[in-house]
Amino acid sequence: MLLQEEKVTAPYLAQMFEVSRRTINRDIEDLCKAGIPISTVQGVGGGIRIMDGYRMDRTILTSKDMQVIMAGLRSLDSVSGSHYYGQLMEKIKAGSSKYVSGSESILIDLSSWYKDSLSWKIEIIQMAIEERKVISFDYCAPGGDSAREVEPYFLIFKWTSWYVWGWCRLREDFRMFKLNRMDKLIQTQVDVTKREVPVPDLSTEKIFSLRLFLMHQ
């Protein structure tokens, strides 16, 4: 924003980024510590600006790079129950208008037919992963229904469906669960156990075999 605008006020920045003025002040201090010369003027007509003569190279990312990033963020916003990714896109656009054109040619919609029932589940699982908490839910599978407690580690989008990968306390092993088969999903206050977490194999053969296996669990 400071690169884009000649001068802005702290209240304006706080409102745009939906944070407190105290947070803006801390961010300004961090920018100064990073070596970016920031000038602040109090009172009427005052504001925050980068001192004259300072230039920051914004060409690390090309226009094509920025458009790919924007397409990715837009795709995530299609399944988010909040407006976080849309706000993040606006932040990027504000400081990179020269590199983000209005002619994006890639549109990705990950919402599927189950958007209303999935968005809140994705939010809960994301929060549980960040806070390292166990999730619990009723799982409806072809082999029968069961109550599960899972330590979540990855949210996965594969073949138009969303899954969570984590340690199942019932099976005592890593499992992948389909979100639209979950019911009564909640984040518990139980901390996850510290353990080595393998990255799930998302190859077509593995996913197909896993689906057949889960049908008999």
Salt bridges, closest charged atoms under 4 A:
ASP52 OD1 - ARG49 NH1 3.22
GLU104 OE2 - ARG74 NH2 3.80
ASP138 OD2 - LYS184 NZ 3.89
GLU151 OE2 - ARG169 NH2 3.34
GLU151 OE1 - ARG195 NE 3.01
ASP173 OD2 - ARG175 NH1 3.16
ASP191 OD1 - LYS133 NZ 2.47
